[in-house]
Amino acid sequence: MVEGHWILGMIERGGKGYHLEICPNDCQGEEALIPLIQKHVREGTEIHSDLWKGYFNLPSYGYTHLTVNHSENFVDPDTGANTQHIEASWRSMRRRLARGGVKDNLDLHLCEFLWHRKTLSDGKDLFKDLIDAIKIVYQGYPECPPS
């Protein structure tokens, strides 16, 4: 939960994909979570989660579901299921968002967080990548008239 908003985070093993979705109407039940998962995760995929009840019916939607009971351990000793990557990402995101006291435009802040994370993981220079992104967005716009 970030400033009253429920956010679903999903990480593909190996760091290939990272998705954040703001749950509609701050709903945290199956009716909100499953469509968001289906949007990003192929049927048949193995999903690791905590014991949140909104995930319990994942197998009925075609997913393999392994769980971790965080009150007992961080990696399930029998199945190897773990949520360590997403938990570490939450810490990082909360720390970053807390600095600015995010109250409005959470979607824009999450986009900036994801862009920052991706740029650094790709080994790119943040400033240069920002300028390149601005060029792409404003490509084709007329030049400003001279002052």
N, C-alpha and C positions, 0 to 999 in steps of 0.2 A: 504494500500500500504506500503510495506517495501522495502526500497532501490531500487525503480523502479520495484518491483514485486507485482502483484496483488495476494492476498491470500484469499481463501474462507475458512471461519471458520464456523464450525457447532458444536453445543452443544446439546446433548440430555437432556431433562428435568430430573432433579434429579441427574445430574452429572454423569450419567452412561457411556456416550460416548462423546468424544471430538475429532474432526477430523480437520486437516488443509490440504488444497490442494493448491499447487502453480498453478495458472491458466496458461494453455499453452499459450506461446507467449504473456504473460501479457494481454491476452484478457479478458475483463470484461463483455462481452455481453452474451446473452442467449445461444448462440451456445457453449460457454465454460462452463458456470455455470451449465446448466441443466445436462449434462453428469456427472459432478462431484457430483452433488446432488444425481442423480440416483444411483451412485456407493455406497453411504453410507446411503441413506434414503429410507425406504420402501414406495411404492405407498400407498396413503391413509393417510399418515402422515400429521399432522397439522404443517405447517411451519410458523414461525414468522420472518418477515424481515422488513427492512426499505423500502423506496419507490424506490429503485434502479430499473431501467427499465428492467434489465436483469432477474428479478424475476417475472415480470408481468404475464407471461403465465404459471406459475406453476400449476394452476388448469387444464389446458389442458393436463398436464402430469400425472394427477391423484392425485394431492396434494391439501389439503385445505390450503389456503394462507391467513394469517392475516398480516396486515401491521401496522407500527407505523410511524407517521410523526414526525421526530425528531425536526422539527422547531416549533412544537406545544407542544409536550409532549414526555415522555419516556415510558409511558404505555398508550395505547389507552384506553380512559375512557369507550368506548362502548363495545369493544370486549375483553379487558384485554390483548391484544397482547403486548408483550414487547421484547426488545432485550438487556435487562440489563446484562444478563450473558455473552453474547458474547462481548458486549462493554467493560465490566470489564476485560475480558480475553485479548482483544486487548491491553488495557492499560498496562497490566502486560507483555505481550509479547513484545510490543514496547520498554518498559523500559529495559527489559532484553537484547534485541538485540542491543539497542542503546549503551549499555555499551561497547560492543566489536567492534562497528563500522562495522557491518556485510556487506561485499561487495561480498564475494564468498561463495560457498557451503551453500546457504540459506537452502536447504533441510536438510542438516546435523544439522544446527542450530535449525531448527524447530523440528527435531526429538529429539534433546537434550532438548529443551524446554518442549516438551510433556512428555518425560521420567521424567524430574525433577518434573513436575506438578503431574504426576501420582504417583511417589514415595512418595512425600510429602502427597498427599491426602490419600494414603494407610497407612500413619503413619510409613513408613519405614525409616531406617537410610540411608541417601544418599550414604555414603562411602561404607557401607556393600552391599547395592544393586548394586552399581557400580562393586564391586569386584565379586559379584555373576553373574552379566551380563558378565563380562570378562571371567569368568570360563566357562559359557555356550558357548560363541563364540569360545573359544580356546580349548574346550574339544575335545580330540582326536588328537590334534596336538602333535608332538613329543616334549619331554622335550629339553630345550636348552642344548647343550653340556657344561660340566664344563669348566671354563676358566683356 
